[in-house]
Amino acid sequence: QVQLVEYGGGLVLAGGSLRLSCAASERTFSSYAMGWFRQAPGKEREFVASISWKGGMTYYAESVKGRFTISRDNASNTVYLQMNSLKPEDTAVYYCAADHGLLHPGRKPDYWGQGTQVTVSS
């Protein structure tokens, strides 16, 4: 079973940047497609971005396209989410996720991290 731990959340002003990291315990990290989801207060959890097993394919929600970048380093079992031009509506708990299949809005991941809070202040 994959264990996922997120790092890098915090408070940032609108227009600022944050980089989230997610460390995976699994030695076969490269066999998992990875993704990020988020959940704002009172809202359902939503897809943010995903990346394929070797990083060759990425997929983004329309709301973050052009501002967020997902990447991975299979040598260190880590996936990243670089978030630029942050907006107050990006405020949410961000969750790292892993699955053997490529993640997209309609696919529920097999594994979740515990989440990290991102707060964007105006």
N, C-alpha and C positions, 0 to 999 in steps of 0.2 A: 504494500500500500504506500502511495506517495504522500509524504508530508510536506506541506508548503508553508513557508513563513515569509510574510511581507515586511518590508522596511521602507522608510522614506516618506511616510505621510507627515502632515503638519499643517500649519497655518501660513497662508501666503496672500499677498495683495493681488487684486485683479490685474491681469497683464503679466504676472510673474510666472515662474517655472518651478516645477518639482520633478524629481526623478524617483519613481518607485522601483524597488527591487523585490524579487521573489526567489528565495533559495529553496531548492527541492532536495529531498533526502535520497531520492531514487538514483541508483547507479546507472540505470538504463534511461536516464533523463531524455536522451535523444529519441526514444521510442514514443514520447508523449508530445502531442500538440499542446500548445499553451495559450492561455488567454487571460484577459482582464475583464472583470465585470464591476459594476458599481451599484450601490443602493442608497438613494437619498431618503431622508425622513419622510415617511408616509407614502413612499412610492415602491413599486416592485423593483427587484434587481434587474439590471439591464446590461446587455452586452456592450463592451467598449472596443476591444480589439483582440485579434488572435494572430498566431504565428504558427507556421507548419514546423514539422519535426526538425528540419535542418535550417529553417529560417528563410527558405526561398519564397515563401508565400505569406503575405500579410493581408489582413482584412480589418476594416474599421467601421464603426458606426458613423453615420453621416454627421452626427453632432460633434464629432472630434476629428474628423478627417482634415488633414492639413495642419492640425495643432499638436496632435499626439503621435508618438512613434513607438511601436513595439519592437523589441529586439531580444535576442537570446545569445547566451554563451554556453554551449554544450560542454565545454571543458570545465566550467565551474558550476554547472547545474543551476544556472541563474537566468531568469527572464526579467526584462526591464520594461518600464513604461515611462518614456520621457514626455512630460506634459508642459507645453508652452502656451503662451497667451491665455492663461487660465481665466475663467469667468466664474462669477458667483454661482451660476447654475451647474458648475462642475463639482460643487460641494457634495460629498457623499463618502460612504465607506467603500473603499476599493478592495476587491477580492481577486486574488490570483487563482487560476483554475488550470487543471490538467485533464487531458482526455486522450485516449488512443486515436480518436478521430479528430479531424479538423473542426475547431470550434466556430460557431456562427450563432446568430441570435436565436435560432430555433433548436439548438442542441444543448441539453443540460449536461454540464461536465461531470465526470466521474469523481473528481477530487477538488476540494476547495481549501484555500487558506483561511486564516482566522479574520482577515480584513485589517485595513489600516485607514484611519480617518484622514481625509483631505478636506480642508476648509479654505474657501477662497473668499476673502473679505473685499467688499467694495469701498 
